[in-house]
Amino acid sequence: MENALIIGASGGIGAAVAQELSARGVAVTGLSRSVDGLDVTDPRSVARVLGALAGPFDVVFIAVGVLAPKGSAPEKSLAAVDAGAMAQVMALNAIGPALVLAQVPRLLPKDRASVVGVLSARVGSIGDNQIGGWHSYRASKAALNQIVHGAAIELARSHKKAVCVALHPGTVATPFTADYAGRHSTVAPAVAARNLVDVMAGLTPQDTGRFLDYAGKAVPW
């Protein structure tokens, strides 16, 4: 790993991953909405901001997402689903990363290994869903997982040494999860970042298209 691109570098996990990579001697380029005006839900913004980059990057880490729009909360039942709020969650959690992933191939090297890590969540697992609820967030992350898997297949045709995976970081103690962690044990962003970077550093092309947790273990689709 020599050069890394972090999308969502001002968020809790994105910033921590950027710091962890920097500490390992990796040159990090960070992009975010608050600092760089990157709106991943706007195709023109994605094309403009990412189009200004030359690369190549050995690591691309996409860490954008939202639990619920401001003023809303994850739904406890289908009766609580609001179409507008659900559309916003889908736009940021699934469509946005898809627009970014469409720009990624030209930013990766073809002559050496590279990793694309996309921040997902275990609650996006259909097979692991035993309690329901959180319908918009779950559905958006399930959609994201499908997009990542499809991107991995597509990427393998032109970048034989590239790996593209969906990653579950665990429950990380950030403002993102502050109101919803409940009885779940949490880890500090720095710990989550170290775990995620360790997982990405150990991946091989045979891992591309997988959904992995912070320990490198497969998460059910």
N, C-alpha and C positions, 0 to 999 in steps of 0.2 A: 504494500500500500504506500503510494507516494502522494497522490492527490485525491481529495474527496470533495464531493458536492453535497451539501445538506440543504434540503428543501424544507422550510419550516424551522429555520435555525434560531428563531427567537423564542420558540416554545420550550417548555420544561425539558422534554426528552431530546428534542432536536439540539438545543443548546448544550445539553450534557454530552451528547454523542460528539458534537463538534469539539468540545473541550477534551474528551477522552482521546479522540483521534489526534488532536494537536499534541497532547502529552506523549503520544507514541511517535511523534516526529512526522506526522502526516500534514501536508499543506492543505488547509481547509478553506473552501469557498462556501460561505453561507448565504442563503437567500430567504427572505421572509416578506410577508405583506407589510409589516410595520416599518421595516427598514428600507426595503427595496421596491415596494409597491407591487410585489408579485401576488396577484389574485388568481389562485389556481382554478377558480370557477369561471374565469373569463379567458376564452381561447386566445384573444388578442394579447392579453397581458402575459400569458404563458409563452406565446410565440415571441413576443418582444423581449422579455427578460431572459429567457433561456436561449433565445436566438443570438444574444450578445455574447454568449459563452463560446469558447473555442475547445476547451478540454485538451487532451482526453483526461477523464477521471477514472481512477481505479475503483473508487467507491462512490456510489450515489445512494444517499439515504433520504427517503421521503417520509417526513414526519408531520403531516398535516391532518387535522381532524377536529371534530366537535362532537360532544355528547348530545347537545340539544341547542337550538338557537337561544340567544340571549332572551331572558324572560320566560323561557320554557323549561321543561324538565323531561327526562326520559319517561315514556309512557308506562304505566303499570298495567294497562289493558288496551285492547284494540279499540274500545269505545273512546279512549283518550287520544287516539291518533288525529292529528291535525294535518290536513293535506299540505298546506303551505310550509309548516315546520318540517314535515317529512321531506319535502322537496329540497329544502335548504340543507338538511343533513346529508341527503344523497349527493347533492351538488359538491359539497366539500369533502365528504369521506370517500366517494367512489368516482364521480365524474372528474373531479379535480386531479386526483392521482393518475387517472387514465390519460388526461391531457398532458400531464408531465411525462408519463411513461412513453408517450408517442414521440417526445423530443429526445429521449435518452439514448437511443442507439447511436446517433452521430456523435455523442459525447463520450462514448466508451472506446477503449483501444481494441483493435482486432488482433493484435499480435501477442497479447498477454492476458492473464486472468483479470477479471473484474467482477465486482459484486454490486447488485442493486438490491437494497433492502427497503421494504415498504412496511411502515408501521401499521399493523392490524391489531386485532384484539381477540382473545379467546371467545368473547361473547358473540363474535361473528361466526362461530362454529355451529353449524346446524346439528351435527351429531352430538355435540356437548350440551345442547340447550335442554335443560331439564325443568326450568321454572318459568319460561315464557317472559313476557314483558319486554321493555326496552325495544319495542318493535322497530322504530326507525333506525336506531343505532345498530342493532343486530343485523337488520337487512342491509344497511349500507356497508357494513364490514364484510358480510357474506358476499355482496356484490364486488367489493374491493378484492377479496380473495380470488374470485373468478377472473377478474381483470389481471391480477398478478400472474395467475397460472397461465392465462392466455398470452400475456406478454412474454413469459419465459419461453413458451413454445416458439413464438415469433422471433424472439431475440436469438435463439439457438441456431436459426437458419443462417444468420449473418455473423454472429459472434460466438464461435464454438467454445471459447474459454470463459464465457460470461455465465454468471449465476444470478438468477432473479428469484427472490423469495419474499413471502409475507412473514412478518415477525410479530410475535406477542411478547410484550416487555414485562408482563406481570402487572400488578397494581402498583403504580408509581405515585409517590406522594408529591403531587403537583396541584396547582389551582384547578386543573382540568378534572381531577378526581376528588377534590376536597369534600364536596357535599355528598359523595356517593360511595366512598370507600367502605363505610359501615364497619362490619366486623372482619373485613378482609385485611390480612396483613399487607403492609405496604413496604416498598423499598425506596430509598432515596434516589433521585434522578441519576446521581453519579454512579451508584451501584448498578442500576438498570442499564446505563450506558456502557459500563464496563462489560456486563454480561452480553449485551447485544453486539458489541464490537468483537468480543471473543468468538461469538457464534459466527459472525460474518467472516472473521479471519480464518476459520476452520472449514469453510465451505469449499466444495469442489463442483465442477460442472454436473456431476451426477445428482447434486442436490437441487438443481434448478427447478422452479415450479412448486416447491414444497411450502408448507405452512408450519413454521417452527416456533417453539417458545424460547424464552431467555436462556434455557439450558441446552438448546439444540435438539430438544425432543419434538417429535411430530405432534401436531394438534389435529384432531379429527376435522374433516371438512364439514 
